[in-house]
């Protein structure tokens, strides 16, 4: 257990340094690591000149300490309220790193962005367990004043913009869905299992989802390839598609064309709006204000 504590506290620790901390030789320290692995603890080896041992995802917490939902709640509260949450050398950041390693593999938590207020999620525990075990669910999901039933394959649970989201495949609709966990009123495990998509980038998929489904359509051709446009356009702003001549098509929707025009103005290459009359009007208005600001008269 002391070996596990040292590896948790110093990710990348070498066998020799681990031996020093334990008061044994490096060879004996490697035997301790082998014992931890035989106990199904996810101890990973990192190769290279700065490599060593670290604890991988999926470390199981002792059952009397936290449930998965309690651990997830601690993560959410820390990310929203502690400025040192991203720093593993900070006492809170170090504790948070241990908790993150204990969460199921497909509970995805991106870089800390403290803001907003915590939202209760009554069925988060069951959603987390279903993602970890690849068990389908029957959900009662609230949309406004209406509650609908659906059967889903839960792919990942993602923390974004101070809320937990369930990324899933809806068997009822035959389509990918992003559901707010706090709107799940009931979740029942169904028999069987499923295989989630290979190489799923849950955070990017959620961000792209946020760029769709609003009132006004957006289509913009940018005179740069997608690899460059991604530097300036986050997935939450638009879905990017490669087109001929090393250009990029931005496809999105927005409820606020004026806000979208200001975001486009920050793209440092030429672009052209296709269709989207509301966005064209907003860009003309923005151009006029900027021209007036530069007028010396």
Secondary structure, 3 states (H helix, E strand, C coil): CHHHHHHHHCCCECHHHHHHHHCCCHHHHHHHHHHHHHCCCCEEEECCCCCEEEECCCCCCCCCCCCHHHHHHHHHHHHHHCCCCCCCCCHHHHHHHHHHHHCCCCEEECCCCCCCCCCCCCCHHHHHHHHHHCCCEEEEEEECCEEEEEEEEEEEEEEECCEEEEEEEECCCCEEEEEEHHHEEEEEECCCCCCCCCCCCHHHHHHHHHCCCCCEEEEEEECCCHHHHCCCCCCCCCEEEEECCCEEEEEEEECCHHHHHHHHHCCCCCEEECCCHHHHHHHHHHHHHHHHHHCCC
